[in-house]
Amino acid sequence: MIAGNWPSAHDYISWAQDQGCVVTIVQTLREGRALHIVSIASQAGQTAIEVVMELADPLMSSTVARLDRRLGMKSHLFR
């Protein structure tokens, strides 16, 4: 995690993969800027999609909570 206990998108992706989720990352250019479209699918078949500029970008607690809810899982981040 980066300073301030803000997990990065990479931290969440790593955690999700450790839980058996399938993660697909597509990098695309939009208006000259690189974007990463991250799709996470849980073993139960629930999915979440997040778009980030960089995988090192910090995630807000509300974003982590939304991803957890969509996947039907509870991450250790922001406890």
URVEN-V944028 format. One line per field, one symbol per residue. ss: DSSP state (a for helix, b for strand, c for the rest). phi: phi as a letter, one per 30 degrees, with the letter a starting at -180 (. if undefined). burial: # if it has 16 or more other ideal C-beta (glycine too) atoms within 10 Angstrom, else .. A space follows every 50 residues. Layout:
# URVEN-V944028
ss=???
phi=???
burial=???
This chain:
# URVEN-V944028
ss=cbaaabcbaaaaaaaaaacccbbbbbbbbbccbbbbbbbbbcccccbbbb bbcccccbccaaaaaaaaaaacccccccc
phi=.deiicddededdddddddjdccbbccbcbhicdbccccbcdddjdbbbb cbdbddddcdeddddddedddibbdddic
burial=.....########.##....#..............#.#.###.....#.# .#..#..##...##..##..#.#.#.#..
